[in-house]
């Protein structure tokens, strides 16, 4: 179960709470006994690699029409 601390205690002992959180112990911060926030470890966003194949590949001019004839034949249509 999560440990709950009030805002005053959280302000007074922030360094200790942050140290505990860095070790995996989350806290719920409460105002007048009502939970209002959570103090949890920071998890960095996963970086996406955009453009790492730039210049390595080419897209054919007719890419959007790729296999159009074959698909039409499957449905019995003519192009």
KEKE-3310 file (N, C-alpha, C; in steps of 0.2 Angstrom, whole numbers, plus 5000, padded with zeros to 4 digits):
npx = (5004:5002:5011:5005:5007:5005:5004:5012:5021:5027:5033:5042:5050:5055:5068:5071:5060:5061:5073:5068:5059:5067:5072:5062:5050:5035:5025:5009:5003:4994:4980:4973:4969:4965:4969:4979:4990:5004:5020:5031:5044:5054:5051:5060:5054:5053:5064:5061:5068:5069:5071:5083:5086:5088:5092:5096:5086:5074:5058:5047:5040:5027:5022:5010:5002:5005:5004:4991:4985:4985:4977:4965:4962:4960:4948:4940:4940:4943:4957)
npy = (4994:5011:5024:5038:5056:5072:5088:5098:5090:5084:5095:5099:5087:5085:5081:5069:5061:5062:5054:5042:5039:5038:5026:5018:5019:5025:5039:5046:5062:5072:5083:5090:5077:5072:5063:5071:5071:5062:5056:5049:5039:5046:5043:5043:5048:5037:5038:5041:5036:5046:5047:5040:5032:5040:5044:5032:5024:5023:5029:5022:5031:5026:5021:5022:5016:5004:4987:4988:4983:4969:4968:4973:4963:4952:4955:4954:4965:4978:4988)
npz = (5000:4997:5004:5013:5014:5022:5015:5022:5028:5017:5011:5022:5022:5010:5003:5009:5005:4991:4990:4994:4985:4973:4976:4973:4981:4981:4985:4992:4991:5002:5005:5018:5022:5011:4996:4984:4975:4968:4972:4962:4954:4941:4924:4910:4893:4880:4867:4850:4834:4821:4804:4802:4791:4781:4765:4762:4756:4743:4737:4725:4711:4708:4720:4727:4719:4719:4715:4710:4699:4701:4712:4707:4698:4706:4711:4700:4692:4679:4674)
capx = (5000:5006:5012:5002:5010:5002:5008:5017:5026:5031:5038:5047:5055:5056:5074:5070:5055:5064:5077:5064:5056:5072:5073:5056:5045:5031:5021:5003:5003:4987:4978:4967:4968:4962:4975:4979:4995:5008:5027:5034:5050:5053:5053:5061:5051:5057:5066:5060:5073:5066:5076:5089:5087:5088:5097:5097:5081:5070:5051:5046:5035:5021:5021:5003:4998:5008:5000:4984:4982:4984:4972:4959:4961:4957:4941:4937:4939:4949:4960)
capy = (5000:5018:5028:5045:5061:5078:5093:5101:5085:5083:5101:5098:5082:5083:5078:5062:5058:5061:5049:5036:5038:5036:5019:5014:5019:5030:5042:5050:5068:5073:5090:5089:5070:5070:5063:5076:5070:5056:5057:5043:5039:5049:5038:5047:5045:5033:5042:5038:5038:5048:5049:5037:5029:5046:5044:5025:5021:5027:5026:5022:5036:5023:5017:5022:5012:4997:4981:4990:4979:4963:4968:4973:4956:4948:4957:4954:4972:4980:4995)
capz = (5000:4996:5011:5012:5018:5021:5011:5026:5029:5011:5011:5027:5021:5002:5001:5011:5001:4984:4990:4995:4978:4969:4978:4972:4986:4980:4990:4990:4995:5004:5008:5023:5022:5004:4991:4978:4970:4969:4971:4959:4951:4934:4919:4904:4887:4875:4861:4843:4829:4815:4798:4802:4785:4776:4759:4761:4753:4738:4736:4718:4710:4708:4726:4729:4714:4719:4714:4709:4693:4704:4716:4703:4695:4712:4712:4694:4689:4674:4675)
cpx = (5004:5006:5009:5005:5006:5007:5013:5023:5031:5035:5044:5053:5056:5062:5073:5065:5057:5069:5074:5061:5061:5074:5067:5050:5040:5027:5015:5004:4995:4986:4972:4965:4965:4968:4974:4985:4999:5015:5029:5040:5049:5055:5054:5057:5056:5058:5064:5066:5070:5072:5082:5091:5087:5093:5098:5092:5077:5063:5050:5040:5028:5019:5014:4999:5001:5003:4992:4981:4981:4978:4965:4957:4958:4950:4937:4936:4944:4951:4961)
cpy = (5006:5021:5035:5050:5067:5083:5096:5096:5084:5089:5101:5093:5080:5079:5070:5058:5057:5055:5042:5034:5035:5028:5015:5014:5025:5033:5046:5056:5070:5080:5089:5082:5067:5069:5067:5075:5064:5058:5050:5044:5042:5044:5042:5044:5042:5037:5038:5041:5040:5050:5045:5033:5034:5045:5036:5021:5026:5024:5027:5027:5033:5019:5017:5018:5005:4991:4982:4985:4972:4963:4969:4966:4951:4949:4957:4960:4973:4987:4998)
cpz = (5000:5003:5009:5017:5017:5017:5016:5027:5023:5010:5015:5025:5014:5000:5003:5006:4994:4984:4990:4988:4973:4970:4976:4976:4984:4986:4988:4994:4996:5006:5012:5023:5016:4999:4985:4973:4972:4967:4968:4956:4944:4930:4912:4898:4883:4869:4854:4838:4823:4810:4798:4796:4779:4771:4758:4757:4748:4738:4729:4717:4710:4714:4728:4725:4714:4719:4713:4704:4696:4708:4713:4700:4700:4712:4705:4690:4684:4676:4668)
residu = (UNK:UNK:UNK:UNK:UNK:UNK:UNK:UNK:UNK:UNK:UNK:UNK:UNK:UNK:UNK:UNK:UNK:UNK:UNK:UNK:UNK:UNK:UNK:UNK:UNK:UNK:UNK:UNK:UNK:UNK:UNK:UNK:UNK:UNK:UNK:UNK:UNK:UNK:UNK:UNK:UNK:UNK:UNK:UNK:UNK:UNK:UNK:UNK:UNK:UNK:UNK:UNK:UNK:UNK:UNK:UNK:UNK:UNK:UNK:UNK:UNK:UNK:UNK:UNK:UNK:UNK:UNK:UNK:UNK:UNK:UNK:UNK:UNK:UNK:UNK:UNK:UNK:UNK:UNK)
# end
